[in-house]
Amino acid sequence: MAALVIGLGAASLLLLTYTYLSRLSSILKSTPEAVLKVSPKRWTKEELRQAYQRLEKNLITTKTYADRIPPKLDRRYIITGGSGLVGGYIVLQLLERGQSPESIRIVEFRPLNRADMVSGPASTVDFVKADISSAESTNNAFEKSWPSSVAHLPLTVFHTAAVIVPSDRSKLVYGLCESVNVRGTRNVLDAARKAGADVLISTSSGGVSIRPIELWISPLELLLSPKNKLPEIKNYLQIMDEKDFFEPPRKHEEHFANYAVSKARAERTVCGANSPELRTGSIRPANGVYGQPGDNTLGGSLAMSDCPTWCAHIIQPFVHGINVAIAHLDYEAVLAANPKAPQAGRPFMITDPNPPISYIDMYLAIETLATTPFKLIRLPPLPMWFLSYIVEWYSLLPVKYPFLRRILPELKGDIKHMKPGLFSVTTHMVATNENASRSVDEGGLGFRGVVTTLEGMVQEIVEWNVEHKGEKKAKKFQTSISFAEEIAKAAEAAGVMEKMGK
Ligand SMILES: *[C@@H]1O[C@H](CO)[C@@H](O)[C@H](O)[C@H]1NC(C)=O
């Protein structure tokens, strides 16, 4: 009798656990009605092929959208991160509108490697290597003298340099983000002031507004809900906007990852520094900037012949580097024209001029158009989620217990990014251009994007295919994430050497 009761008890517990997990799993595979209302239409092979044919003949270049670049100003320019995804487009747009190459200075850590910048006028722009996490290095780069033809002009600084560390959440490993993104931003602000800049616009991140999603749903609630009306996971669908900026700063744990913590601090530092002498502001690109083979969004997927994913159904608002760069120039025009512009001292969210797309749209574009091999491997989200906690725990072990450093093998490849923060940054999101697209008189930037996500992504594949003509395999492009790893390794090595020196 007792055995029967225990047996029945165990069986029903098992059944309940199974039901709980399978319901949780189906929530994670779902797309909320509300987001489908905003983004009801999926891309088709047909429209992708048509766009491909159109763009193959007429690529979008600074010339094709020259009428949308704000007019030339009599100013000098420093662009930190000026050969990166956003900074590079800023430089190209400045040149297109007639700023002379000698009035522009790129301050960069990486060598100039963008295909659209290594020849033509962009290649003649002054390039100063600097590490913004060092005040001395930053000051030197800013204080270098200018050609006499431009030395007297007012100075604008576009601060786009940052490290992207996608998924670390732990305060134990916050150091790198803090040193480049927060201290680096302070160094840039100080150097800009010393150099006499009167406008400074920094690139923030839409990630600042993202909250961690919470997987936990009480078993009672989940098991008692009707099967066709399951409850929602907290923060499963999020709106990316600027609201949080006008509220008290969030705690570390209220951000999805360390990267967002550092970008939020940097943004508040920049916006807080606004004054009539140095007008400041920030642009928040929505989730996933793309537009160069090294981008993490499309470029990262193009480079994978086997592409594992659990987020094919996820809706996200991407933004092309071209659109982000234009927003920076729009903002500059406002702040340069009016020392008392009410637009100063705040962030503006920017996304492509179309509803958010689904990852499956992007994957379909790659499958349909890319000449390099690509195979989607669909993974169930729930087990991946559990795995992400294990990956996080494992990678923190050598940080907590340094003696384990020599014993535990390091995680290699993409799996090391599979930490819980990644699930928050790749959940369903809708971003809004609402404030940026208001007219200048109404307190906006008069922003209007020039590239839709479909055009922008298809064009990137056109360029990818040209780059890979006759090749069977994808070339290695350095993404900003792998770049951040390199810096972290270098910093670690420097730290070790410093200790050895003492
Ligand atoms: C637009 O800006 C105002 C402040 O000017 C802010 O209160 C509001 O939250 C912003 N709207 C969005 C959607 O971010």
The ligand as an ORCA input file, in Angstrom:
! r2SCAN-3c Opt
* xyz 0 1
  C      10.809     60.982    -25.449
  O      11.469     61.981    -24.724
  C      10.816     62.370    -23.520
  C      11.606     63.488    -22.898
  O      11.750     64.541    -23.795
  C      10.728     61.190    -22.580
  O      10.059     61.544    -21.405
  C      10.019     60.057    -23.271
  O      10.041     58.924    -22.434
  C      10.695     59.734    -24.590
  N       9.888     58.751    -25.299
  C      10.350     57.567    -25.642
  C       9.403     56.686    -26.365
  O      11.477     57.198    -25.378
*
